[in-house]
Amino acid sequence: NEQNLANTAWAFAIAGTADRGALVEAVSARAAEMGLAAFGSKERRQLHQFFLGVELEACPPFELLAPIGLRDACRQAMADEKPAHSSKIYEDVSRELTRMGIVHANELCVPRLGYHVDIAISPIVTTGMPGTAAVGDVSDQPLDEVAARA
């Protein structure tokens, strides 16, 4: 059933198993066969974690994954899940960042990944330091627009 498939995919995603080919193909084929309507929001979020893990590790080839429409719907379910509230420690950190005049956002959604960042600090240009890359000065741009491009 859909819950068992989502649970299996989610467990596999967090286990970090190296040999994924057959399982990725089987989960993706079964999810596509069952169709989007078979999965509730919880199952879609679990499948998103599975699909994203496979994509980030670039193993196996993307053609083994479920159709992009199904993956997009799973990602959107993750993005739509708003955190209930920030924890006290994050609220304390946010308050201190505000006091220091540091532009930031709480619970910022990164749409391309479907995840929420607890606290996002506006990126600035980083030049002249080994191992860093210039990301451009976006200090005058809303953080949600910056996150959408991430």
NORSUL-V740401 format. One record per pair of residues at least 12 apart in sequence whose ideal C-beta (glycine too) atoms are under 10 Angstrom apart, sorted by the first residue. I is the first residue (numbers start at 0). GAP is how many residues later the second one is. If there is no record, write none. Layout:
<<I | GAP> <I | GAP>>
This chain:
<<0 | 33> <0 | 37> <0 | 42> <1 | 28> <1 | 29> <1 | 32> <1 | 33> <1 | 35> <1 | 36> <1 | 37> <1 | 38> <1 | 40> <1 | 41> <1 | 42> <1 | 44> <1 | 45> <2 | 35> <2 | 36> <2 | 37> <2 | 39> <2 | 40> <2 | 43> <3 | 26> <3 | 39> <4 | 21> <4 | 22> <4 | 25> <4 | 26> <4 | 29> <4 | 33> <4 | 34> <4 | 38> <4 | 41> <4 | 42> <4 | 45> <5 | 21> <5 | 25> <5 | 32> <5 | 33> <5 | 34> <5 | 36> <5 | 37> <5 | 38> <5 | 39> <5 | 40> <5 | 41> <5 | 42> <5 | 43> <5 | 44> <5 | 68> <6 | 35> <6 | 36> <6 | 39> <7 | 15> <7 | 18> <7 | 19> <7 | 22> <7 | 38> <7 | 42> <8 | 14> <8 | 15> <8 | 17> <8 | 18> <8 | 19> <8 | 21> <8 | 22> <8 | 34> <8 | 37> <8 | 38> <8 | 39> <8 | 40> <8 | 41> <8 | 42> <8 | 44> <8 | 45> <8 | 57> <8 | 65> <9 | 32> <9 | 33> <9 | 35> <9 | 36> <9 | 37> <9 | 38> <9 | 39> <9 | 40> <9 | 43> <10 | 35> <10 | 38> <10 | 39> <11 | 12> <11 | 15> <11 | 37> <11 | 38> <11 | 41> <11 | 42> <12 | 14> <12 | 33> <12 | 34> <12 | 35> <12 | 36> <12 | 37> <12 | 38> <12 | 39> <12 | 40> <12 | 41> <12 | 43> <12 | 44> <13 | 32> <13 | 35> <13 | 36> <13 | 39> <14 | 38> <15 | 37> <15 | 41> <16 | 36> <17 | 39> <17 | 41> <18 | 40> <18 | 41> <19 | 30> <19 | 33> <19 | 34> <19 | 37> <19 | 39> <19 | 40> <19 | 44> <20 | 38> <20 | 39> <20 | 40> <20 | 43> <21 | 38> <21 | 42> <22 | 27> <22 | 31> <22 | 37> <22 | 41> <23 | 26> <23 | 27> <23 | 29> <23 | 30> <23 | 35> <23 | 36> <23 | 37> <23 | 38> <23 | 40> <23 | 41> <23 | 42> <24 | 35> <24 | 36> <24 | 38> <24 | 39> <24 | 40> <24 | 41> <25 | 38> <26 | 20> <26 | 23> <26 | 24> <26 | 27> <26 | 37> <26 | 38> <26 | 39> <27 | 19> <27 | 22> <27 | 23> <27 | 26> <27 | 32> <27 | 34> <27 | 35> <27 | 36> <27 | 37> <27 | 38> <27 | 39> <27 | 42> <27 | 43> <28 | 35> <28 | 36> <28 | 37> <29 | 36> <30 | 12> <30 | 13> <30 | 16> <30 | 19> <30 | 20> <30 | 34> <30 | 35> <30 | 36> <30 | 39> <30 | 40> <30 | 43> <31 | 33> <31 | 34> <31 | 35> <31 | 37> <31 | 38> <31 | 39> <32 | 33> <33 | 32> <33 | 36> <34 | 35> <35 | 30> <35 | 31> <35 | 33> <35 | 34> <35 | 36> <35 | 37> <35 | 38> <35 | 41> <36 | 36> <38 | 31> <38 | 34> <38 | 35> <38 | 38> <39 | 37> <40 | 33> <40 | 35> <40 | 36> <40 | 37> <40 | 39> <40 | 40> <41 | 35> <41 | 39> <42 | 31> <42 | 34> <43 | 26> <43 | 27> <43 | 29> <43 | 30> <43 | 31> <43 | 32> <43 | 33> <43 | 34> <43 | 36> <43 | 37> <43 | 70> <44 | 29> <44 | 30> <44 | 31> <44 | 32> <44 | 33> <44 | 34> <44 | 35> <44 | 36> <44 | 69> <45 | 28> <45 | 31> <45 | 32> <46 | 19> <46 | 23> <46 | 24> <46 | 26> <46 | 27> <46 | 28> <46 | 30> <46 | 31> <47 | 23> <47 | 24> <47 | 25> <47 | 26> <47 | 27> <47 | 28> <47 | 29> <47 | 30> <47 | 31> <47 | 33> <47 | 65> <47 | 66> <47 | 67> <48 | 25> <48 | 26> <48 | 29> <48 | 65> <48 | 66> <49 | 15> <49 | 16> <49 | 21> <49 | 24> <50 | 14> <50 | 15> <50 | 17> <50 | 19> <50 | 20> <50 | 21> <50 | 23> <50 | 24> <50 | 63> <51 | 19> <51 | 22> <51 | 23> <51 | 26> <51 | 60> <51 | 61> <51 | 62> <51 | 63> <53 | 12> <53 | 17> <54 | 16> <54 | 58> <55 | 57> <70 | 43> <71 | 42> <73 | 40> <74 | 36> <74 | 37> <74 | 38> <74 | 39> <74 | 40> <75 | 35> <75 | 38> <76 | 37> <77 | 31> <77 | 35> <77 | 36> <77 | 37> <77 | 38> <78 | 30> <78 | 31> <78 | 32> <78 | 33> <78 | 34> <78 | 35> <78 | 36> <78 | 37> <79 | 29> <79 | 34> <80 | 28> <80 | 33> <80 | 34> <80 | 35> <81 | 25> <81 | 27> <81 | 34> <82 | 23> <82 | 24> <82 | 26> <82 | 33> <82 | 35> <83 | 23> <84 | 21> <84 | 22> <85 | 20> <85 | 21> <85 | 32> <85 | 33> <86 | 31> <88 | 29> <89 | 16> <89 | 17> <89 | 28> <89 | 29> <90 | 15> <90 | 28> <92 | 13> <92 | 25> <92 | 26> <93 | 12> <93 | 13> <93 | 24> <93 | 25> <96 | 22> <96 | 24> <101 | 17> <101 | 19> <101 | 20> <102 | 17> <102 | 18> <102 | 19> <102 | 20> <102 | 21> <102 | 35> <102 | 36> <102 | 37> <102 | 38> <102 | 39> <102 | 40> <103 | 13> <103 | 15> <103 | 16> <103 | 17> <103 | 18> <103 | 39> <104 | 12> <104 | 13> <104 | 14> <104 | 15> <104 | 16> <104 | 17> <104 | 37> <104 | 38> <104 | 39> <104 | 41> <104 | 42> <105 | 12> <105 | 13> <105 | 14> <105 | 37> <106 | 12> <106 | 13> <107 | 12> <107 | 13> <107 | 35> <107 | 36> <107 | 38> <107 | 39> <107 | 42> <108 | 35> <108 | 38> <108 | 39> <109 | 34> <109 | 36> <109 | 37> <109 | 38> <109 | 39> <109 | 40> <110 | 33> <110 | 36> <110 | 37> <110 | 38> <110 | 39> <111 | 35> <111 | 36> <111 | 37> <111 | 38> <112 | 34> <112 | 37> <114 | 32> <115 | 31> <116 | 26> <116 | 30> <116 | 33> <119 | 23> <119 | 24> <119 | 26> <119 | 27> <119 | 30> <120 | 22> <121 | 15> <121 | 16> <121 | 17> <121 | 18> <121 | 19> <121 | 20> <121 | 21> <121 | 24> <122 | 12> <122 | 13> <122 | 14> <122 | 15> <122 | 16> <122 | 18> <122 | 20> <122 | 23> <122 | 27> <123 | 12> <123 | 13> <123 | 14> <123 | 15> <124 | 12> <124 | 13> <124 | 14> <134 | 15> <135 | 13>>
